[in-house]
Amino acid sequence: MGRPVATAREAYSDDGPLMPISTVRHEENLISCVLYHNEVLDDPDVWVKPGMFQDEALGRIWGAILELHEANEPISAASLGGPYHRFVQAIGIERWADISTSYVPASDAQKLAKWIREGFNRRVLQDVANRILLAARDPEKRDDELIEMLSDSLLYLETESDAERVSVGDKALTAYYEWLLKIDEGGVEHGILTGWTSLDILTLGWKRKDLIVVGGRTSVGKSAFSIEVALRAARQGYKVLIFSLEMSEEQVRMRMAANLARVPLHLIVTGKVKKDDLDRMNNLGPFIAKIGVCDKRGMTAEEIAAEMRRYKRKYGLDLVIVDYIQEIDEKPLKQDTAGAALARVTRKLRKAAQVCDCAVMTLSQLRREAEGKAPTLADLFGSSGIETGADMIILLHRERDEENKNALQVHVAKHRNGPTGKIEMHYDPERQTIHEFETRREYE
């Protein structure tokens, strides 16, 4: 007589979920199920990573089962007794006989796979809790190190989860038809639009899950550009969060006030604002306060990702701006280079955008060699890593001569899912505003 089959009653109590951290029994039952019903592996929900098995020996047998399935070979006790016999021997002949002769219905496959995943996640969390508890008792451990340990573990669970990511079959067909329907109805899916018509035509807005890099030399207007983008998004009701790693929160909000109230920034900084302008700025307070600003120095990409998740849970999150990427702290590795470190940061920011389902825009410095000329992708500091990881790269440029000092060239130099091109805008550094020149558009 085979082992009793796990039931929903055993997995859940009257008081709510009671998922056992030990999943060995579920692992045995899932293998038994597949031996009798090979076809259940055609369901993506049944696929579990072998590394999620608590019993490593069973995990190796499960890995062999997946290999046989991918090779379109029959899965049975006999087929596993050939090249994989050492895996069978590792668990013992008597135990293998029990597993291979126990009948588990095909209808149980999905829930068994689900319980194995959840058990793995709970074991990871338990391990994290134990390690943090031990570290917390160490007086030499800093708070930020403990927070980073927790953040890294949560990001691991989010990115390594066995949840279905592949669209295929009926799911893919439905999505395809929905896409065709949008085209037929004349609708184009767009992201967060700016209101700058020429730029919106090029970009179709800032797309969720995308990483947008904005590069430019010092004082060209990168911060003003990003703040203008933030304000335009917030006006439409989008939730915006700014990580200001260089300027203080007060400096960021002063620039917002200068932009919205059309008051020269230097008058705000020196406190020489007229009463009418001050009243107007006062009325803008509630709107400016809707935009989140974090001005903590020396943040890591992991800390930024953790704060994004926290902010999204509490307020919602559509657009994140990081000023700027070279200020993000990244622990050096052996034989590391600045470019390699920036490449890692870029990948982490893009992963954070995907996890939080929002657009992330980060500002970037240029190499010194780019001074005095229109920049190219190669002029980005750490260009190779940034160019590979970014979905879109925008390069800003202004001439230094007096006649053209307010003409801001916005060059969409890389666009993973669309055209590139150059647009000329008007930049007022005193009031921190950027407007579009309607007639100056150049598409590539």
C-alpha positions as CSV (number, residue, x, y, z in Angstrom):
1,M,0.0,0.0,0.0
2,G,1.4,3.4,-1.0
3,R,1.8,6.5,1.1
4,P,-1.4,8.5,1.8
5,V,-1.9,11.5,-0.5
6,A,-1.5,15.0,0.9
7,T,-4.9,16.7,1.0
8,A,-5.9,20.3,1.2
9,R,-7.2,19.6,4.7
10,E,-3.7,18.6,5.8
11,A,-2.2,21.8,4.3
12,Y,-4.7,24.2,5.8
13,S,-6.2,24.5,9.2
14,D,-9.5,26.1,10.2
15,D,-7.5,29.2,11.4
16,G,-5.9,29.8,8.0
17,P,-2.9,28.6,6.0
18,L,-0.6,26.2,7.8
19,M,2.0,25.5,5.2
20,P,4.7,23.2,6.7
21,I,8.3,24.2,6.2
22,S,9.1,20.5,5.6
23,T,7.9,19.6,2.1
24,V,9.6,16.2,1.7
25,R,6.3,14.3,1.7
26,H,4.9,16.7,-1.1
27,E,8.1,16.1,-3.1
28,E,7.7,12.3,-2.9
29,N,4.1,12.6,-3.9
30,L,4.8,14.9,-6.9
31,I,7.4,12.4,-8.2
32,S,4.9,9.6,-7.7
33,C,2.3,11.6,-9.6
34,V,4.5,12.3,-12.6
35,L,5.6,8.6,-12.8
36,Y,1.9,7.7,-13.3
37,H,0.9,10.8,-15.3
38,N,3.8,12.1,-17.5
39,E,1.3,14.5,-19.2
40,V,1.0,16.7,-16.1
41,L,4.5,18.2,-16.9
42,D,2.8,19.9,-19.9
43,D,1.3,22.3,-17.4
44,P,3.8,25.1,-16.6
45,D,2.4,25.4,-13.1
46,V,3.7,21.9,-12.3
47,W,7.3,22.8,-13.1
48,V,9.4,23.4,-10.0
49,K,13.1,24.1,-9.9
50,P,15.0,21.1,-8.5
51,G,16.8,23.4,-6.1
52,M,13.5,24.1,-4.4
53,F,13.3,20.5,-3.1
54,Q,14.1,20.2,0.5
55,D,15.4,16.7,0.0
56,E,18.4,17.1,-2.3
57,A,18.4,13.5,-3.4
58,L,14.7,13.9,-4.5
59,G,15.7,17.2,-6.1
60,R,18.2,15.3,-8.3
61,I,15.6,12.7,-9.3
62,W,13.2,15.6,-10.1
63,G,15.9,17.2,-12.3
64,A,16.4,13.9,-14.1
65,I,12.6,13.7,-14.7
66,L,12.6,17.2,-16.2
67,E,15.5,16.2,-18.5
68,L,13.6,13.2,-19.7
69,H,10.5,15.3,-20.4
70,E,12.5,17.9,-22.4
71,A,14.0,15.1,-24.5
72,N,10.4,13.7,-25.1
73,E,11.4,10.4,-23.4
74,P,8.9,8.4,-21.3
75,I,9.2,8.9,-17.5
76,S,9.0,5.7,-15.5
77,A,10.8,3.8,-12.8
78,A,12.6,1.9,-15.6
79,S,13.8,5.0,-17.5
80,L,15.1,6.5,-14.2
81,G,16.9,3.2,-13.5
82,G,19.3,3.6,-16.4
83,P,21.7,6.6,-16.6
84,Y,20.1,8.1,-13.4
85,H,20.4,4.9,-11.3
86,R,22.9,6.6,-8.9
87,F,20.2,9.1,-8.0
88,V,17.8,6.3,-7.2
89,Q,20.4,4.5,-5.1
90,A,21.1,7.7,-3.1
91,I,17.6,7.5,-1.6
92,G,17.5,3.8,-1.0
93,I,15.8,0.9,-2.9
94,E,13.0,0.5,-0.3
95,R,12.1,4.2,-0.3
96,W,12.3,4.3,-4.2
97,A,10.0,1.3,-4.4
98,D,7.5,3.1,-2.1
99,I,7.6,6.3,-4.3
100,S,7.4,4.5,-7.6
101,T,4.4,2.3,-6.6
102,S,2.3,4.9,-4.8
103,Y,-0.5,6.2,-6.9
104,V,-1.2,10.0,-6.8
105,P,-3.9,11.4,-9.0
106,A,-3.0,13.9,-11.8
107,S,-5.4,16.5,-10.2
108,D,-3.0,16.8,-7.3
109,A,0.0,17.9,-9.3
110,Q,-0.6,21.6,-9.3
111,K,-1.2,21.9,-5.6
112,L,1.8,19.7,-4.7
113,A,4.0,22.0,-6.9
114,K,2.5,25.0,-5.2
115,W,3.2,23.7,-1.7
116,I,6.8,22.8,-2.6
117,R,7.4,26.4,-3.9
118,E,5.8,27.9,-0.8
119,G,7.8,25.6,1.5
120,F,11.0,26.7,-0.2
121,N,10.1,30.4,0.2
122,R,9.3,29.8,3.9
123,R,12.6,28.0,4.5
124,V,14.5,30.8,2.9
125,L,12.6,33.4,5.0
126,Q,13.3,31.3,8.1
127,D,17.0,31.2,7.3
128,V,17.0,34.9,6.7
129,A,15.3,35.6,10.0
130,N,17.8,33.4,11.9
131,R,20.8,35.0,10.2
132,I,19.4,38.5,10.9
133,L,18.7,37.6,14.5
134,L,22.3,36.5,15.0
135,A,23.7,39.5,13.2
136,A,21.5,41.8,15.2
137,R,23.1,40.5,18.4
138,D,26.5,41.6,17.0
139,P,27.3,45.1,18.3
140,E,29.6,45.7,15.4
141,K,26.9,45.2,12.8
142,R,25.4,48.5,11.5
143,D,21.7,49.0,10.9
144,D,22.1,49.5,7.2
145,E,24.0,46.2,6.9
146,L,21.1,44.4,8.5
147,I,18.6,46.2,6.3
148,E,20.6,45.3,3.2
149,M,20.7,41.6,4.3
150,L,16.9,41.6,4.4
151,S,16.5,43.5,1.2
152,D,18.8,41.2,-0.7
153,S,16.9,38.2,0.5
154,L,13.5,39.6,-0.4
155,L,14.8,40.6,-3.9
156,Y,16.1,37.0,-4.3
157,L,12.7,35.6,-3.5
158,E,11.0,38.0,-6.0
159,T,13.4,37.3,-8.8
160,E,14.0,33.6,-8.2
161,S,10.3,32.7,-7.7
162,D,9.1,29.8,-9.8
163,A,6.0,31.8,-10.9
164,E,5.1,31.4,-14.6
165,R,7.0,33.9,-16.7
166,V,6.6,32.3,-20.2
167,S,3.6,33.2,-22.3
168,V,2.7,30.3,-24.6
169,G,-0.4,28.6,-26.1
170,D,-3.8,30.0,-25.2
171,K,-2.3,32.7,-22.9
172,A,0.0,33.9,-25.7
173,L,-2.8,33.7,-28.3
174,T,-5.2,35.8,-26.2
175,A,-2.5,38.5,-25.7
176,Y,-1.8,38.5,-29.4
177,Y,-5.4,39.0,-30.4
178,E,-5.8,41.8,-27.8
179,W,-2.8,43.5,-29.3
180,L,-4.3,43.2,-32.8
181,L,-7.6,44.6,-31.5
182,K,-5.8,47.7,-30.2
183,I,-4.2,48.3,-33.6
184,D,-7.6,47.8,-35.4
185,E,-9.2,50.3,-33.1
186,G,-6.4,52.8,-33.7
187,G,-5.2,52.7,-30.1
188,V,-1.5,52.7,-29.4
189,E,-0.3,51.6,-26.0
190,H,1.8,54.3,-24.5
191,G,3.6,55.0,-21.2
192,I,3.7,58.2,-19.1
193,L,3.5,61.0,-21.6
194,T,5.3,64.3,-21.0
195,G,3.2,66.7,-23.0
196,W,6.2,67.5,-25.2
197,T,4.6,66.4,-28.4
198,S,7.8,65.7,-30.3
199,L,9.4,63.7,-27.6
200,D,6.2,61.7,-27.0
201,I,6.0,60.8,-30.7
202,L,9.5,59.4,-30.4
203,T,9.2,57.6,-27.1
204,L,5.5,56.9,-26.7
205,G,6.0,57.9,-23.1
206,W,8.1,56.3,-20.3
207,K,7.1,52.6,-20.3
208,R,6.6,50.6,-17.1
209,K,9.5,48.2,-16.4
210,D,11.9,50.3,-18.6
211,L,15.1,51.9,-17.5
212,I,15.7,55.3,-19.1
213,V,19.2,56.9,-18.8
214,V,19.5,60.7,-19.3
215,G,23.1,61.8,-19.8
216,G,24.7,65.2,-20.1
217,R,27.6,67.3,-18.9
218,T,27.6,69.3,-15.7
219,S,25.1,72.3,-15.8
220,V,23.6,71.2,-19.0
221,G,20.1,70.9,-17.4
222,K,19.9,67.2,-16.4
223,S,18.3,67.9,-13.0
224,A,15.9,70.5,-14.5
225,F,14.9,68.0,-17.2
226,S,14.2,65.2,-14.6
227,I,12.3,67.6,-12.3
228,E,10.2,68.8,-15.2
229,V,9.5,65.2,-16.1
230,A,8.4,64.5,-12.5
231,L,6.1,67.5,-12.4
232,R,4.5,66.7,-15.7
233,A,3.8,63.1,-14.6
234,A,2.5,64.2,-11.2
235,R,0.0,66.6,-12.9
236,Q,-1.5,63.6,-14.6
237,G,-2.0,61.8,-11.3
238,Y,1.0,59.4,-11.5
239,K,2.9,58.5,-8.3
240,V,6.5,59.8,-8.5
241,L,9.5,59.1,-6.3
242,I,12.8,61.0,-6.6
243,F,16.1,59.7,-5.2
244,S,18.3,62.8,-4.9
245,L,21.8,61.5,-4.2
246,E,23.5,64.8,-4.8
247,M,21.0,67.6,-3.9
248,S,19.1,67.9,-0.6
249,E,15.3,67.5,-0.5
250,E,15.1,71.3,0.1
251,Q,17.1,72.0,-3.0
252,V,14.9,69.7,-5.1
253,R,11.7,71.2,-3.8
254,M,13.0,74.8,-4.4
255,R,13.6,73.9,-8.0
256,M,10.0,72.5,-8.2
257,A,8.7,75.8,-6.8
258,A,10.8,77.8,-9.3
259,N,9.4,75.8,-12.1
260,L,5.8,75.9,-11.1
261,A,5.6,79.5,-9.9
262,R,7.9,80.8,-12.7
263,V,10.1,82.5,-10.1
264,P,13.9,82.8,-10.7
265,L,15.7,80.2,-8.6
266,H,18.3,82.6,-7.3
267,L,15.5,84.7,-5.7
268,I,14.2,81.7,-3.9
269,V,17.6,80.7,-2.7
270,T,18.4,84.2,-1.4
271,G,14.9,84.8,0.1
272,K,14.2,87.8,-2.1
273,V,10.8,86.6,-3.4
274,K,8.0,89.1,-3.8
275,K,4.8,88.7,-1.8
276,D,2.7,87.8,-4.8
277,D,5.2,85.1,-5.8
278,L,5.4,83.8,-2.3
279,D,1.6,83.5,-2.1
280,R,1.7,81.6,-5.3
281,M,4.4,79.3,-4.1
282,N,2.5,78.7,-0.9
283,N,-0.5,77.5,-2.9
284,L,1.6,75.1,-4.7
285,G,2.7,73.3,-1.5
286,P,0.1,70.5,-1.5
287,F,0.9,69.6,-5.1
288,I,4.7,69.6,-4.6
289,A,4.3,67.5,-1.5
290,K,2.7,64.7,-3.6
291,I,6.1,63.9,-5.1
292,G,8.2,61.7,-2.8
293,V,11.9,62.7,-2.3
294,C,14.6,60.7,-0.7
295,D,17.9,62.5,-0.2
296,K,19.9,59.9,1.7
297,R,23.5,59.8,0.6
298,G,25.5,56.7,-0.4
299,M,22.5,54.5,-1.1
300,T,23.1,51.1,-2.7
301,A,21.0,49.9,-5.6
302,E,19.5,47.3,-3.2
303,E,18.5,50.0,-0.8
304,I,16.9,52.0,-3.6
305,A,15.0,48.8,-4.7
306,A,13.8,48.2,-1.2
307,E,12.6,51.8,-0.7
308,M,10.8,51.5,-4.1
309,R,8.9,48.4,-2.9
310,R,8.0,50.0,0.4
311,Y,6.8,53.2,-1.3
312,K,4.8,51.2,-3.9
313,R,3.0,49.3,-1.1
314,K,2.1,52.5,0.8
315,Y,1.5,55.1,-1.9
316,G,1.6,53.4,-5.3
317,L,4.5,54.0,-7.8
318,D,4.6,54.8,-11.5
319,L,7.8,56.7,-12.1
320,V,11.2,56.8,-10.2
321,I,14.0,59.3,-10.9
322,V,17.5,58.7,-9.6
323,D,19.9,61.7,-9.6
324,Y,22.4,60.3,-10.4
325,I,23.7,56.8,-11.2
326,Q,27.4,57.4,-10.5
327,E,26.4,58.4,-6.9
328,I,24.9,54.9,-6.2
329,D,27.2,53.0,-3.9
330,E,28.3,49.6,-5.2
331,K,30.7,47.3,-3.3
332,P,33.8,46.7,-5.4
333,L,34.7,43.1,-6.5
334,K,38.1,41.7,-7.2
335,Q,39.7,43.1,-10.3
336,D,36.7,45.5,-10.6
337,T,36.4,48.5,-12.8
338,A,34.2,51.5,-12.7
339,G,32.4,50.4,-15.9
340,A,31.8,46.9,-14.4
341,A,30.4,48.4,-11.2
342,L,28.1,50.7,-13.2
343,A,26.9,47.7,-15.3
344,R,25.8,45.9,-12.1
345,V,24.0,49.0,-10.8
346,T,22.3,49.4,-14.2
347,R,21.1,45.8,-14.1
348,K,19.8,46.2,-10.5
349,L,17.9,49.4,-11.3
350,R,16.3,47.7,-14.4
351,K,15.4,44.7,-12.2
352,A,13.8,47.1,-9.7
353,A,11.8,48.7,-12.4
354,Q,10.5,45.2,-13.5
355,V,9.7,44.1,-9.9
356,C,7.9,47.3,-9.0
357,D,6.2,47.6,-12.5
358,C,7.2,51.2,-12.9
359,A,9.5,53.3,-15.1
360,V,12.9,54.2,-13.7
361,M,14.8,57.3,-15.1
362,T,18.4,57.7,-13.9
363,L,20.7,60.6,-14.7
364,S,24.3,60.0,-15.7
365,Q,27.5,61.9,-16.0
366,L,29.6,62.1,-19.1
367,R,33.3,61.5,-19.6
368,R,35.6,64.5,-19.4
369,E,36.4,64.1,-23.1
370,A,32.8,65.0,-23.9
371,E,33.1,68.6,-22.8
372,G,32.3,71.2,-25.4
373,K,30.8,68.9,-28.0
374,A,27.5,67.1,-28.7
375,P,27.7,63.8,-26.7
376,T,27.4,60.3,-28.1
377,L,26.7,57.0,-26.4
378,A,30.4,56.4,-26.0
379,D,30.7,59.5,-23.9
380,L,28.5,58.1,-21.1
381,F,30.6,57.4,-18.0
382,G,30.7,53.6,-17.9
383,S,29.1,53.6,-21.3
384,S,29.3,49.9,-22.1
385,G,27.5,48.7,-19.1
386,I,24.9,51.4,-19.1
387,E,24.2,51.1,-22.9
388,T,23.6,47.4,-22.6
389,G,21.3,47.6,-19.6
390,A,19.2,50.7,-20.6
391,D,16.0,50.5,-22.6
392,M,16.3,54.1,-23.6
393,I,19.2,56.6,-23.5
394,I,18.6,60.4,-23.9
395,L,21.6,62.7,-24.3
396,L,21.2,66.4,-23.5
397,H,23.4,69.1,-25.0
398,R,23.7,72.9,-24.9
399,E,26.1,75.2,-26.7
400,R,28.2,77.4,-24.5
401,D,27.9,80.6,-26.6
402,E,25.5,83.3,-25.4
403,E,23.3,83.2,-28.5
404,N,22.3,79.5,-28.2
405,K,22.7,79.0,-24.4
406,N,19.0,78.4,-23.9
407,A,18.6,75.9,-26.8
408,L,18.6,72.4,-25.3
409,Q,19.1,69.5,-27.7
410,V,17.4,66.3,-26.5
411,H,18.8,63.4,-28.4
412,V,17.0,60.0,-28.0
413,A,20.2,58.1,-28.9
414,K,19.0,54.6,-28.0
415,H,15.4,53.3,-28.0
416,R,15.0,49.5,-27.6
417,N,11.4,49.5,-28.9
418,G,11.2,52.5,-31.2
419,P,12.8,55.3,-33.2
420,T,15.7,57.6,-32.3
421,G,16.0,61.3,-33.1
422,K,16.8,64.8,-31.9
423,I,14.5,67.5,-30.6
424,E,15.4,71.1,-29.7
425,M,13.8,72.6,-26.7
426,H,14.0,75.9,-24.8
427,Y,15.6,75.7,-21.3
428,D,15.3,78.6,-18.8
429,P,17.9,77.9,-16.1
430,E,16.6,80.7,-13.9
431,R,13.1,79.3,-13.7
432,Q,14.1,75.7,-14.2
433,T,11.6,75.3,-17.0
434,I,11.8,73.4,-20.3
435,H,9.5,74.1,-23.3
436,E,9.3,72.7,-26.7
437,F,10.3,74.5,-29.9
438,E,7.5,73.3,-32.2
439,T,9.4,73.6,-35.5
440,R,12.8,72.0,-34.5
441,R,12.3,68.2,-34.9
442,E,14.8,65.8,-36.5
443,Y,14.0,62.1,-36.6
444,E,16.5,59.4,-37.5
